[in-house]
Amino acid sequence: DTFTGVFFGLDQVYYAVGDEVKANVPVGYTAGNAEVQVTMYSDGNLLNCFQLTEENCLAWIDQAGE
């Protein structure tokens, strides 16, 4: 239900550290000149249940379907 994330490589960020992020508002953007890294945690545990789509959007992986 809730998680925290660490983002590296963005050129512009729309939130401050510790802000609550909304599902319908981008976190930030990149000009495409550097690699972007996203790491997400739930209760301090690394999440590995998401992937990038063809449109470069994060999507949750259905763990039951694997």
C-alpha positions in Angstrom: 0.0 0.0 0.0 2.9 2.4 0.7 6.5 2.4 -0.3 9.5 4.7 -0.5 11.7 5.3 -3.5 15.1 6.6 -4.4 15.6 8.2 -7.8 18.9 9.0 -9.4 19.6 10.8 -12.7 16.5 13.0 -13.0 16.9 16.5 -14.4 13.9 18.0 -12.7 12.0 16.7 -9.7 8.5 17.9 -8.6 8.7 16.8 -5.0 10.9 17.4 -2.0 12.5 14.6 0.0 9.9 13.0 2.2 6.9 14.4 0.3 4.0 12.1 -0.5 3.8 11.3 -4.2 0.5 11.2 -6.0 -0.3 8.4 -8.5 -1.4 10.8 -11.2 1.5 13.3 -11.0 4.9 12.6 -12.4 7.8 12.5 -9.9 10.1 14.3 -12.4 11.6 14.0 -15.8 14.9 13.4 -17.6 16.3 15.1 -20.7 17.6 11.6 -21.7 21.2 12.5 -21.4 21.9 10.3 -18.3 20.8 6.9 -17.0 18.0 7.0 -14.5 17.9 4.6 -11.6 14.8 3.9 -9.4 15.0 1.8 -6.3 11.8 1.2 -4.2 11.4 -0.1 -0.7 8.5 -1.3 1.5 9.2 -1.3 5.2 12.9 -1.1 4.4 12.8 -4.2 2.1 13.9 -3.8 -1.5 11.0 -4.2 -3.9 11.6 -6.2 -7.1 8.0 -6.5 -8.2 8.0 -3.8 -10.9 9.4 -3.4 -14.4 9.6 -0.8 -17.2 7.0 -0.9 -19.9 7.7 -0.2 -23.6 6.6 3.4 -22.9 9.2 3.6 -20.1 6.6 3.6 -17.4 6.8 1.6 -14.1 4.3 -1.3 -14.0 3.7 -3.7 -11.1 4.5 -7.4 -11.9 1.8 -9.9 -11.1 3.8 -12.2 -8.7 1.1 -14.9 -8.9 1.4 -15.1 -12.7 5.1 -15.8 -12.8 
